[in-house]
Amino acid sequence: MPFTPFHMGLGAAFKALAGRRFSLITFGVAQVAMDIEPLVRMIRGDRILHGFTHTYIGAAVVGAGVLILGKPLAARLNELWRRELIREGAAWLEESGGLDSGPAAAGAFIGTLSHVALDSLMHADIRPFAPFSQSNDLLGLIPLGELHALCVVAGIVGLVVWGGLRYLHRPAPNKGGTGRER
């Protein structure tokens, strides 16, 4: 099934570990980009759903595309997220600054490469090391239910850790003054 939220659990864990050095939004854009090919193949009724984009070489190409084309989209989504946080009084969750190339690249490439790794565990038609190998030795290494549970747990832990760190490092509240000393 194209784009499952389970991939995002891994992204939340990376966000908790890397903080501002990792763009979760770009990671999400990468997840959607990775599953365009399987979606098109499903619509066409193809027997093989995962082709070139679900190889590590293909994932690197998609990652580069996400970095180039997706960075403006991710920056726009980031701005919408920032405005919504401010509107809801949760500005402490905001990460200041724009979307720099380093975090965008981390999100894009970790997103695409981890997508291949996770999908290699569950889809028989993936050949992650093609054209060098037509095998998929990762298939079935972790039962599907356990894999999904691990991704959900990674997502919950990642969001709790990231949110907790943001809360602990939030700016001091304004004490109601004008900001001018008398």
ROKE-852633 format. One record per residue (C-alpha): residue number from 1; x, y, z. Coordinates in nm, 4 decimals, padded with zeros to 6 digits. Last residue first. Example, Ala and Ser with C-alpha at 12.3 -4.5 7.8 and 13.67 -1.06 7.14 Angstrom:
<atom><k>2</k><xx>01.3670</xx><yy>-00.1060</yy><zz>00.7140</zz></atom>
<atom><k>1</k><xx>01.2300</xx><yy>-00.4500</yy><zz>00.7800</zz></atom>
# end
This chain:
<atom><k>182</k><xx>01.2722</xx><yy>05.2094</yy><zz>03.3368</zz></atom>
<atom><k>181</k><xx>01.3454</xx><yy>04.8929</yy><zz>03.1381</zz></atom>
<atom><k>180</k><xx>01.1603</xx><yy>04.8384</yy><zz>02.8143</zz></atom>
<atom><k>179</k><xx>01.0201</xx><yy>04.4957</yy><zz>02.7253</zz></atom>
<atom><k>178</k><xx>00.6675</xx><yy>04.6300</yy><zz>02.7387</zz></atom>
<atom><k>177</k><xx>00.5900</xx><yy>04.4208</yy><zz>03.0384</zz></atom>
<atom><k>176</k><xx>00.3656</xx><yy>04.1163</yy><zz>03.0497</zz></atom>
<atom><k>175</k><xx>00.6167</xx><yy>03.8716</yy><zz>03.1966</zz></atom>
<atom><k>174</k><xx>00.6995</xx><yy>03.7334</yy><zz>02.8514</zz></atom>
<atom><k>173</k><xx>00.7408</xx><yy>03.3587</yy><zz>02.8851</zz></atom>
<atom><k>172</k><xx>01.0928</xx><yy>03.2151</yy><zz>02.8850</zz></atom>
<atom><k>171</k><xx>01.1738</xx><yy>03.0514</yy><zz>02.5537</zz></atom>
<atom><k>170</k><xx>01.1146</xx><yy>02.6789</yy><zz>02.5269</zz></atom>
<atom><k>169</k><xx>01.4070</xx><yy>02.4464</yy><zz>02.5935</zz></atom>
<atom><k>168</k><xx>01.2227</xx><yy>02.2077</yy><zz>02.8245</zz></atom>
<atom><k>167</k><xx>00.9149</xx><yy>02.2124</yy><zz>02.6031</zz></atom>
<atom><k>166</k><xx>01.1157</xx><yy>02.1493</yy><zz>02.2846</zz></atom>
<atom><k>165</k><xx>01.2937</xx><yy>01.8606</yy><zz>02.4583</zz></atom>
<atom><k>164</k><xx>00.9629</xx><yy>01.7135</yy><zz>02.5708</zz></atom>
<atom><k>163</k><xx>00.8121</xx><yy>01.7511</yy><zz>02.2245</zz></atom>
<atom><k>162</k><xx>01.1114</xx><yy>01.5742</yy><zz>02.0658</zz></atom>
<atom><k>161</k><xx>01.1108</xx><yy>01.2981</yy><zz>02.3291</zz></atom>
<atom><k>160</k><xx>00.7330</xx><yy>01.2480</yy><zz>02.3114</zz></atom>
<atom><k>159</k><xx>00.7338</xx><yy>01.2611</yy><zz>01.9316</zz></atom>
<atom><k>158</k><xx>01.0191</xx><yy>01.0119</yy><zz>01.9034</zz></atom>
<atom><k>157</k><xx>00.8710</xx><yy>00.7760</yy><zz>02.1626</zz></atom>
<atom><k>156</k><xx>00.5360</xx><yy>00.7749</yy><zz>01.9818</zz></atom>
<atom><k>155</k><xx>00.6932</xx><yy>00.7390</yy><zz>01.6386</zz></atom>
<atom><k>154</k><xx>00.9393</xx><yy>00.4685</yy><zz>01.7426</zz></atom>
<atom><k>153</k><xx>00.6493</xx><yy>00.2822</yy><zz>01.9095</zz></atom>
<atom><k>152</k><xx>00.4451</xx><yy>00.3044</yy><zz>01.5890</zz></atom>
<atom><k>151</k><xx>00.7413</xx><yy>00.1917</yy><zz>01.3781</zz></atom>
<atom><k>150</k><xx>00.8147</xx><yy>-00.0999</yy><zz>01.6115</zz></atom>
<atom><k>149</k><xx>00.4465</xx><yy>-00.2033</yy><zz>01.6042</zz></atom>
<atom><k>148</k><xx>00.4466</xx><yy>-00.1953</yy><zz>01.2238</zz></atom>
<atom><k>147</k><xx>00.7572</xx><yy>-00.4140</yy><zz>01.2143</zz></atom>
<atom><k>146</k><xx>00.6086</xx><yy>-00.6508</yy><zz>01.4727</zz></atom>
<atom><k>145</k><xx>00.2941</xx><yy>-00.6937</yy><zz>01.2667</zz></atom>
<atom><k>144</k><xx>00.4954</xx><yy>-00.7466</yy><zz>00.9487</zz></atom>
<atom><k>143</k><xx>00.7214</xx><yy>-01.0169</yy><zz>01.0940</zz></atom>
<atom><k>142</k><xx>01.0864</xx><yy>-00.9052</yy><zz>01.0991</zz></atom>
<atom><k>141</k><xx>01.3353</xx><yy>-01.0736</yy><zz>00.8654</zz></atom>
<atom><k>140</k><xx>01.0467</xx><yy>-01.1350</yy><zz>00.6261</zz></atom>
<atom><k>139</k><xx>01.2284</xx><yy>-00.9915</yy><zz>00.3271</zz></atom>
<atom><k>138</k><xx>01.5727</xx><yy>-00.8654</yy><zz>00.4283</zz></atom>
<atom><k>137</k><xx>01.7640</xx><yy>-01.0973</yy><zz>00.1929</zz></atom>
<atom><k>136</k><xx>01.6142</xx><yy>-00.9320</yy><zz>-00.1118</zz></atom>
<atom><k>135</k><xx>01.7846</xx><yy>-01.0812</yy><zz>-00.4132</zz></atom>
<atom><k>134</k><xx>01.8270</xx><yy>-00.9384</yy><zz>-00.7641</zz></atom>
<atom><k>133</k><xx>02.1779</xx><yy>-00.8126</yy><zz>-00.6966</zz></atom>
<atom><k>132</k><xx>02.3989</xx><yy>-00.5484</yy><zz>-00.8576</zz></atom>
<atom><k>131</k><xx>02.1183</xx><yy>-00.3820</yy><zz>-01.0548</zz></atom>
<atom><k>130</k><xx>01.9536</xx><yy>-00.3851</yy><zz>-00.8068</zz></atom>
<atom><k>129</k><xx>02.0503</xx><yy>-00.3654</yy><zz>-00.4381</zz></atom>
<atom><k>128</k><xx>01.6991</xx><yy>-00.3067</yy><zz>-00.2987</zz></atom>
<atom><k>127</k><xx>01.5237</xx><yy>-00.5700</yy><zz>-00.5133</zz></atom>
<atom><k>126</k><xx>01.1659</xx><yy>-00.5222</yy><zz>-00.3959</zz></atom>
<atom><k>125</k><xx>00.8898</xx><yy>-00.7525</yy><zz>-00.5260</zz></atom>
<atom><k>124</k><xx>00.8538</xx><yy>-00.9502</yy><zz>-00.2023</zz></atom>
<atom><k>123</k><xx>00.7453</xx><yy>-00.6502</yy><zz>00.0042</zz></atom>
<atom><k>122</k><xx>00.7779</xx><yy>-00.6451</yy><zz>00.3851</zz></atom>
<atom><k>121</k><xx>01.1372</xx><yy>-00.6119</yy><zz>00.5040</zz></atom>
<atom><k>120</k><xx>01.2496</xx><yy>-00.4440</yy><zz>00.1840</zz></atom>
<atom><k>119</k><xx>00.9808</xx><yy>-00.1794</yy><zz>00.2471</zz></atom>
<atom><k>118</k><xx>01.1592</xx><yy>-00.0732</yy><zz>00.5646</zz></atom>
<atom><k>117</k><xx>01.5021</xx><yy>-00.0499</yy><zz>00.3994</zz></atom>
<atom><k>116</k><xx>01.3666</xx><yy>00.1194</yy><zz>00.0866</zz></atom>
<atom><k>115</k><xx>01.1861</xx><yy>00.3794</yy><zz>00.2979</zz></atom>
<atom><k>114</k><xx>01.4994</xx><yy>00.4232</yy><zz>00.5095</zz></atom>
<atom><k>113</k><xx>01.6849</xx><yy>00.5302</yy><zz>00.1939</zz></atom>
<atom><k>112</k><xx>01.4139</xx><yy>00.7728</yy><zz>00.0820</zz></atom>
<atom><k>111</k><xx>01.3549</xx><yy>00.9443</yy><zz>00.4146</zz></atom>
<atom><k>110</k><xx>01.7172</xx><yy>00.9465</yy><zz>00.5252</zz></atom>
<atom><k>109</k><xx>01.7908</xx><yy>01.1134</yy><zz>00.1918</zz></atom>
<atom><k>108</k><xx>01.5182</xx><yy>01.3782</yy><zz>00.2009</zz></atom>
<atom><k>107</k><xx>01.5209</xx><yy>01.4512</yy><zz>00.5738</zz></atom>
<atom><k>106</k><xx>01.8995</xx><yy>01.4773</yy><zz>00.5906</zz></atom>
<atom><k>105</k><xx>01.9050</xx><yy>01.6914</yy><zz>00.2753</zz></atom>
<atom><k>104</k><xx>01.6441</xx><yy>01.9307</yy><zz>00.4199</zz></atom>
<atom><k>103</k><xx>01.8333</xx><yy>01.9460</yy><zz>00.7502</zz></atom>
<atom><k>102</k><xx>02.1528</xx><yy>02.0393</yy><zz>00.5651</zz></atom>
<atom><k>101</k><xx>01.9910</xx><yy>02.2706</yy><zz>00.3083</zz></atom>
<atom><k>100</k><xx>01.8398</xx><yy>02.5053</yy><zz>00.5658</zz></atom>
<atom><k>99</k><xx>01.4655</xx><yy>02.5317</yy><zz>00.6192</zz></atom>
<atom><k>98</k><xx>01.4113</xx><yy>02.8697</yy><zz>00.7762</zz></atom>
<atom><k>97</k><xx>01.4917</xx><yy>02.9847</yy><zz>01.1254</zz></atom>
<atom><k>96</k><xx>01.3340</xx><yy>02.9089</yy><zz>01.4559</zz></atom>
<atom><k>95</k><xx>01.1974</xx><yy>02.5695</yy><zz>01.5436</zz></atom>
<atom><k>94</k><xx>00.8423</xx><yy>02.6077</yy><zz>01.6650</zz></atom>
<atom><k>93</k><xx>00.7119</xx><yy>02.3846</yy><zz>01.9432</zz></atom>
<atom><k>92</k><xx>00.7358</xx><yy>02.6746</yy><zz>02.1910</zz></atom>
<atom><k>91</k><xx>00.4958</xx><yy>02.8612</yy><zz>01.9609</zz></atom>
<atom><k>90</k><xx>00.2132</xx><yy>02.6539</yy><zz>02.1050</zz></atom>
<atom><k>89</k><xx>-00.0405</xx><yy>02.9319</yy><zz>02.1494</zz></atom>
<atom><k>88</k><xx>-00.2737</xx><yy>02.7921</yy><zz>01.8844</zz></atom>
<atom><k>87</k><xx>-00.2159</xx><yy>03.0803</yy><zz>01.6418</zz></atom>
<atom><k>86</k><xx>00.1614</xx><yy>03.0579</yy><zz>01.6966</zz></atom>
<atom><k>85</k><xx>00.1615</xx><yy>02.6854</yy><zz>01.6262</zz></atom>
<atom><k>84</k><xx>-00.0553</xx><yy>02.7364</yy><zz>01.3170</zz></atom>
<atom><k>83</k><xx>00.1801</xx><yy>03.0030</yy><zz>01.1824</zz></atom>
<atom><k>82</k><xx>00.4821</xx><yy>02.7761</yy><zz>01.2305</zz></atom>
<atom><k>81</k><xx>00.3086</xx><yy>02.4801</yy><zz>01.0621</zz></atom>
<atom><k>80</k><xx>00.2168</xx><yy>02.6991</yy><zz>00.7626</zz></atom>
<atom><k>79</k><xx>00.5803</xx><yy>02.8139</yy><zz>00.7439</zz></atom>
<atom><k>78</k><xx>00.7055</xx><yy>02.4549</yy><zz>00.7580</zz></atom>
<atom><k>77</k><xx>00.4608</xx><yy>02.3573</yy><zz>00.4841</zz></atom>
<atom><k>76</k><xx>00.6022</xx><yy>02.6385</yy><zz>00.2664</zz></atom>
<atom><k>75</k><xx>00.9615</xx><yy>02.5329</yy><zz>00.3413</zz></atom>
<atom><k>74</k><xx>00.8684</xx><yy>02.1711</yy><zz>00.2625</zz></atom>
<atom><k>73</k><xx>00.7251</xx><yy>02.2781</yy><zz>-00.0726</zz></atom>
<atom><k>72</k><xx>01.0376</xx><yy>02.4841</yy><zz>-00.1504</zz></atom>
<atom><k>71</k><xx>01.2587</xx><yy>02.1887</yy><zz>-00.0434</zz></atom>
<atom><k>70</k><xx>01.0586</xx><yy>01.9397</yy><zz>-00.2469</zz></atom>
<atom><k>69</k><xx>01.1974</xx><yy>02.0189</yy><zz>-00.5905</zz></atom>
<atom><k>68</k><xx>01.5712</xx><yy>02.0115</yy><zz>-00.5228</zz></atom>
<atom><k>67</k><xx>01.5867</xx><yy>01.8030</yy><zz>-00.2056</zz></atom>
<atom><k>66</k><xx>01.3013</xx><yy>01.5803</yy><zz>-00.3161</zz></atom>
<atom><k>65</k><xx>01.4727</xx><yy>01.5244</yy><zz>-00.6503</zz></atom>
<atom><k>64</k><xx>01.8000</xx><yy>01.4378</yy><zz>-00.4800</zz></atom>
<atom><k>63</k><xx>01.6168</xx><yy>01.1926</yy><zz>-00.2529</zz></atom>
<atom><k>62</k><xx>01.4420</xx><yy>01.0399</yy><zz>-00.5558</zz></atom>
<atom><k>61</k><xx>01.7824</xx><yy>00.9782</yy><zz>-00.7162</zz></atom>
<atom><k>60</k><xx>01.9195</xx><yy>00.8335</yy><zz>-00.3905</zz></atom>
<atom><k>59</k><xx>01.6098</xx><yy>00.6130</yy><zz>-00.3617</zz></atom>
<atom><k>58</k><xx>01.6664</xx><yy>00.4865</yy><zz>-00.7153</zz></atom>
<atom><k>57</k><xx>02.0209</xx><yy>00.3829</yy><zz>-00.6292</zz></atom>
<atom><k>56</k><xx>01.9017</xx><yy>00.2212</yy><zz>-00.3063</zz></atom>
<atom><k>55</k><xx>01.6331</xx><yy>00.0354</yy><zz>-00.4987</zz></atom>
<atom><k>54</k><xx>01.2658</xx><yy>00.1086</yy><zz>-00.4417</zz></atom>
<atom><k>53</k><xx>01.2557</xx><yy>00.3901</yy><zz>-00.6968</zz></atom>
<atom><k>52</k><xx>01.3579</xx><yy>00.1440</yy><zz>-00.9693</zz></atom>
<atom><k>51</k><xx>01.0623</xx><yy>-00.0898</yy><zz>-00.9278</zz></atom>
<atom><k>50</k><xx>00.8111</xx><yy>-00.1637</yy><zz>-00.6549</zz></atom>
<atom><k>49</k><xx>00.4624</xx><yy>-00.2501</yy><zz>-00.7765</zz></atom>
<atom><k>48</k><xx>00.5275</xx><yy>-00.5657</yy><zz>-00.9805</zz></atom>
<atom><k>47</k><xx>00.1978</xx><yy>-00.7231</yy><zz>-01.0979</zz></atom>
<atom><k>46</k><xx>00.0959</xx><yy>-00.4041</yy><zz>-01.2744</zz></atom>
<atom><k>45</k><xx>-00.2700</xx><yy>-00.2999</yy><zz>-01.2577</zz></atom>
<atom><k>44</k><xx>-00.2130</xx><yy>00.0427</yy><zz>-01.4135</zz></atom>
<atom><k>43</k><xx>-00.3493</xx><yy>00.2132</yy><zz>-01.0996</zz></atom>
<atom><k>42</k><xx>-00.1273</xx><yy>-00.0060</yy><zz>-00.8835</zz></atom>
<atom><k>41</k><xx>00.1782</xx><yy>00.0798</yy><zz>-01.0969</zz></atom>
<atom><k>40</k><xx>00.1040</xx><yy>00.4507</yy><zz>-01.0628</zz></atom>
<atom><k>39</k><xx>00.0747</xx><yy>00.4097</yy><zz>-00.6854</zz></atom>
<atom><k>38</k><xx>00.3942</xx><yy>00.2024</yy><zz>-00.6700</zz></atom>
<atom><k>37</k><xx>00.5826</xx><yy>00.4791</yy><zz>-00.8592</zz></atom>
<atom><k>36</k><xx>00.4412</xx><yy>00.7649</yy><zz>-00.6501</zz></atom>
<atom><k>35</k><xx>00.5360</xx><yy>00.5851</yy><zz>-00.3293</zz></atom>
<atom><k>34</k><xx>00.8824</xx><yy>00.7277</yy><zz>-00.2898</zz></atom>
<atom><k>33</k><xx>00.7602</xx><yy>01.0837</yy><zz>-00.3449</zz></atom>
<atom><k>32</k><xx>00.5120</xx><yy>01.0510</yy><zz>-00.0560</zz></atom>
<atom><k>31</k><xx>00.7807</xx><yy>00.9282</yy><zz>00.1805</zz></atom>
<atom><k>30</k><xx>01.0238</xx><yy>01.1976</yy><zz>00.0617</zz></atom>
<atom><k>29</k><xx>00.7669</xx><yy>01.4698</yy><zz>00.1382</zz></atom>
<atom><k>28</k><xx>00.7426</xx><yy>01.3242</yy><zz>00.4886</zz></atom>
<atom><k>27</k><xx>01.1209</xx><yy>01.3344</yy><zz>00.5358</zz></atom>
<atom><k>26</k><xx>01.1168</xx><yy>01.6927</yy><zz>00.4069</zz></atom>
<atom><k>25</k><xx>00.8627</xx><yy>01.7751</yy><zz>00.6798</zz></atom>
<atom><k>24</k><xx>01.0650</xx><yy>01.5910</yy><zz>00.9430</zz></atom>
<atom><k>23</k><xx>01.3639</xx><yy>01.8101</yy><zz>00.8613</zz></atom>
<atom><k>22</k><xx>01.6762</xx><yy>01.6930</yy><zz>01.0461</zz></atom>
<atom><k>21</k><xx>01.9642</xx><yy>01.8986</yy><zz>01.1908</zz></atom>
<atom><k>20</k><xx>01.7160</xx><yy>02.0929</yy><zz>01.4027</zz></atom>
<atom><k>19</k><xx>01.6587</xx><yy>01.7927</yy><zz>01.6275</zz></atom>
<atom><k>18</k><xx>01.8810</xx><yy>01.4974</yy><zz>01.5368</zz></atom>
<atom><k>17</k><xx>01.7677</xx><yy>01.2289</yy><zz>01.7799</zz></atom>
<atom><k>16</k><xx>01.4060</xx><yy>01.3370</yy><zz>01.8279</zz></atom>
<atom><k>15</k><xx>01.3708</xx><yy>01.4077</yy><zz>01.4557</zz></atom>
<atom><k>14</k><xx>01.5159</xx><yy>01.0648</yy><zz>01.3728</zz></atom>
<atom><k>13</k><xx>01.2524</xx><yy>00.9040</yy><zz>01.5989</zz></atom>
<atom><k>12</k><xx>00.9783</xx><yy>01.1084</yy><zz>01.4329</zz></atom>
<atom><k>11</k><xx>01.1035</xx><yy>00.9933</yy><zz>01.0925</zz></atom>
<atom><k>10</k><xx>01.0888</xx><yy>00.6292</yy><zz>01.2023</zz></atom>
<atom><k>9</k><xx>00.7277</xx><yy>00.6788</yy><zz>01.3016</zz></atom>
<atom><k>8</k><xx>00.6716</xx><yy>00.8498</yy><zz>00.9653</zz></atom>
<atom><k>7</k><xx>00.7370</xx><yy>00.5223</yy><zz>00.7851</zz></atom>
<atom><k>6</k><xx>00.4438</xx><yy>00.3690</yy><zz>00.9737</zz></atom>
<atom><k>5</k><xx>00.2116</xx><yy>00.6351</yy><zz>00.8343</zz></atom>
<atom><k>4</k><xx>00.1850</xx><yy>00.4251</yy><zz>00.5204</zz></atom>
<atom><k>3</k><xx>00.2589</xx><yy>00.5691</yy><zz>00.1846</zz></atom>
<atom><k>2</k><xx>00.1519</xx><yy>00.3366</yy><zz>-00.0956</zz></atom>
<atom><k>1</k><xx>00.0000</xx><yy>00.0000</yy><zz>00.0000</zz></atom>
# end
